[in-house]
Amino acid sequence: MSYQSRREFIRIAAAGAGGLLFMSSCKLKQSQWLFFTDEEATLAESITACLIPADEDPGAKEAGVIHFLDRQLVGYHRRHQNIYRAGLAKIRASCLQLYGMSFSNLSEEKKNHFLRSMEENTVPAEIWKDLPSSDFFNLVLDHTMQGFYGSPRHGGNKDFVSYRMLKLDYPLIIGRHKFEND
């Protein structure tokens, strides 16, 4: 092999490696979600919007609770990933069996009825046999409230909507402000 052909080989190999990195980064940017699939995110957002609906004040959807959930499920709440995957799949299956359509396409009344059924463990038992629906309901409710009322630095409570709703000053984050001594 001549010096010229080794140089050519290195140039081609470097171009190929660069192309692979470029293509993989393009592929990663196709989804805006860290954990959820697009379908799961739509379903989870629809559920959170029922748990904290908008009225004269913004609700969970407007507060970006779905972004809190997505971020936390690859971070602090990583241990709940399998429960979320299974629970969302069970909600899809239950709604198809009971209503013949997805949760997101149900009327608000049927969505709320279904969520009450989950809370009371009265959804199809054969679908929920290995995960009590009330456990999943309570987990999602807890995380929805964390995302709505927590600090925006964790991914939810966009624009401090819950703080403004409660007429709270923006809470000081210890370590970021210096307190003056009198």
N, C-alpha and C positions, 0 to 999 in steps of 0.2 A: 504494500500500500504506500503510495507516495505522500509527501508532505501536503501537497495540494488537496488530495482526496480526504486526508484526515481533517484538515481545516474545513472542507466542505461538509464532512460528516458532522462535525461539532456545530456548524452553523445550522444545518438541517435539524439536528437533535434539539438545539436550543429553541428554534422556531416552533418545533412540534410541542415541546414542553410549555412554551408560552401560550400556544394555541389551546392546549388542554386546560391550563389555568384560566384562561379567558372564558372558555366555554363552560367550565364548571362554575365560575362566578356568575355568569349570565343565568345559568340554570338555577342557582341558589336564589337569585333575585326575583324569580318568577312568582314566588309566594311571599306575601307580606307577613306570614305567620311563622313563629318560631316553633310552636308545638302543633297547633291545630291544622287540619286540612281545611280547605275552603268550606266544604260541607259542614264539618264540625263547628267551625267558627260561626257560620250562619245560624246553626241550631243553638249553640251556646248563647249567642247574642240575643236570639229570640226568647230564650228562657230567662235570661237576666232582665230583659226588658219587661217581662211579666212580673218578676219578683220586685223590681223597683221601677214602676211605670212613670212616664213623664206625665205631669199634670200642669199646674201653673209654674212648676219648677222642672228642670231637666231630670230625666231618669237615668237608669243604668246605661242605656244605649248612648245617650248624649255625654255621659261622664266617661265613656270609653272603658267600661268595666271589662269588655272582651279583651282589650289590650293588657289589662292587669292580669287576667286569667292566663292569657297566652304567655306572658313574660314569667309569671310565677311558676307555671307548670314546667318550665325548663330551668327554674332556679329553686327558690325556697320550697315550693310545693311539688318538687319533682317526684316525691314518693306517691303522689296521687295520679300520676300519668295513666297507669293501667285502669284505675277506677274511672277516670274521665272517658277514656276510649270505650270501655265496656258500657258505662252508663249512657253515653250518648248513642251508642249502637242500639241499646235496649230501648231507649226512647223512640228512635226511628222505627224499630220493629213493632213496638207497642202501638204507636200512632197509625202505622200501616194496617195493623190487625184491627184496631178499634174503629178507625175513621176512614181508612183507605187513602190517606194522604199524609204528608209530612207535618210535623209539629208547626213549622213556620207558616204553613198554608191554612192552618186552622183559624177559626174566628177567635177573637179575644176571649169570649165566653168559654169555648171549648178548650182553649189553652189553659185557662185558669182551672177549669174542672179537671183536666188531666193532671195538672200540677198538684191539686188537692188530693187526687187519687194516689199520686206518687207518695205524698206526705203520709197518707193513711195506709199505705201498702195494699191498695185495692186495685192495682194495675194487673195485667195478665201474669199470673203466678208462674206459668211455665217459662216465660221470658225472663223473669226476675228471680229465678230460683237460687242463683248463686250470689246475688247482690241485692239485699233488701232495697227497694225503691226509696224508702224513707231515709236510709243512710245516704244514698246519692243525692237526694233532694236537699237534705240538711247540709251536706258538704258544699253543694253549689250555692245554696242560700248564704252560708257562712262566707264563702269566698266572694260572692257578689257584694255582700255588705262591706267586706274588707276593701274591695276595689272601689266602692262608691264613697265610703267615709274615710278611707286612709289617705295618706300623703300622695300627691301626684307623682312624686319621685319613684313610686313603685309601679306606675303604669296606668292607674285609674284616676278617678276624681279630676278629670280634665278641666282645666281652668278653675279649679277649686269650687266646682259647682255645689258640692254638698256643704262646704263651709259657708258659701254665700247663702244657700237655702236656710241654714241654721243661724245666719247672721253672726258668724264667728269671725274674729280676726284670723288672719293666717297664722297658724301656730308657729312659734319660733322653733327652729331645729337646734337642739343643744349642740354646741360645738361650732356653729356657724355664725353666731352672734356673740358679742362680748357684752356682758352686763356691767353697768356702771355701779360703783359703790357710792352710797350716799354719805 
